[in-house]
Amino acid sequence: MCNATGRPDPPRNVDWFKDDQIVHSDVQRGLIVTKKIESRLLVSVLSIRFARLSDAGRYACLSSDGESAAITVHVLSGTYVRLHCV
């Protein structure tokens, strides 16, 4: 989850990156990016269903205002990963 705030309005957009490559939703693969505006807050969630070892890496969110946050994800085993970047 990536929360981007702004005054008086939230940023226009948030993009997700994995290992410096942009991430787009891919429903077939179970990769979902959602975005919603709550008051002065733009919330974006990147969910990975059916995680694979290749999904491990450094994930970052970058707002259109230039703010960013990042997290390193390790996939050991399992079928579901939910990322949380604050």
C-alpha positions as CSV (number, residue, x, y, z in Angstrom):
1,M,0.0,0.0,0.0
2,C,1.3,3.4,-0.9
3,N,-0.3,6.6,0.5
4,A,0.5,9.8,-1.2
5,T,-0.8,13.1,0.3
6,G,-1.0,16.6,-1.1
7,R,-2.2,20.1,-0.2
8,P,-4.7,21.2,-1.2
9,D,-5.2,18.2,-3.5
10,P,-3.6,14.7,-3.6
11,P,-1.0,13.9,-6.3
12,R,-2.5,13.0,-9.7
13,N,-1.0,9.6,-9.9
14,V,1.2,6.9,-8.3
15,D,3.3,4.5,-10.3
16,W,4.7,1.2,-9.0
17,F,8.2,-0.1,-10.0
18,K,9.9,-3.5,-9.4
19,D,13.7,-3.4,-9.7
20,D,13.4,0.0,-11.4
21,Q,11.0,-1.3,-14.1
22,I,7.4,0.0,-14.1
23,V,4.7,-2.4,-13.0
24,H,1.3,-2.6,-14.7
25,S,-1.7,-4.7,-13.7
26,D,-1.8,-8.1,-15.2
27,V,-4.9,-9.9,-14.2
28,Q,-3.9,-13.2,-15.9
29,R,-0.8,-13.3,-13.7
30,G,-2.6,-12.1,-10.6
31,L,-0.8,-8.7,-10.4
32,I,-3.3,-6.0,-9.5
33,V,-2.7,-2.3,-9.0
34,T,-5.6,-0.3,-7.6
35,K,-5.9,3.4,-6.9
36,K,-8.4,5.5,-5.0
37,I,-8.7,9.0,-3.6
38,E,-9.7,9.6,0.0
39,S,-9.9,13.4,0.7
40,R,-6.3,14.7,0.2
41,L,-4.9,11.2,0.0
42,L,-4.2,9.0,-3.0
43,V,-4.0,5.4,-2.0
44,S,-2.5,2.8,-4.3
45,V,-2.3,-1.0,-3.5
46,L,-0.1,-3.5,-5.4
47,S,-1.3,-7.1,-4.8
48,I,0.4,-10.1,-6.1
49,R,-1.7,-13.3,-6.1
50,F,0.1,-16.6,-6.8
51,A,3.5,-15.1,-6.0
52,R,6.5,-16.8,-7.6
53,L,10.2,-16.6,-6.7
54,S,10.7,-14.2,-9.6
55,D,8.4,-11.7,-7.8
56,A,11.0,-11.1,-5.2
57,G,12.8,-7.8,-5.5
58,R,12.8,-4.1,-4.6
59,Y,9.3,-2.5,-5.1
60,A,8.8,1.2,-5.0
61,C,5.9,3.6,-5.5
62,L,6.5,7.1,-6.9
63,S,3.9,9.8,-6.8
64,S,3.5,12.4,-9.6
65,D,4.7,14.9,-6.9
66,G,8.1,13.1,-6.8
67,E,7.7,11.5,-3.4
68,S,8.6,7.8,-3.2
69,A,8.8,4.8,-0.8
70,A,10.3,1.4,-1.3
71,I,10.4,-2.1,0.2
72,T,12.4,-5.3,-0.5
73,V,10.2,-8.3,-0.9
74,H,11.5,-11.9,-0.4
75,V,9.4,-14.8,-1.7
76,L,10.2,-18.0,0.1
77,S,7.1,-20.0,-0.8
78,G,3.4,-19.5,-0.8
79,T,0.7,-18.2,-3.1
80,Y,-0.1,-14.7,-2.0
81,V,1.9,-11.6,-1.2
82,R,0.5,-8.2,-0.2
83,L,3.0,-5.3,-0.3
84,H,2.9,-2.4,2.2
85,C,4.9,0.7,1.4
86,V,4.4,3.7,3.6
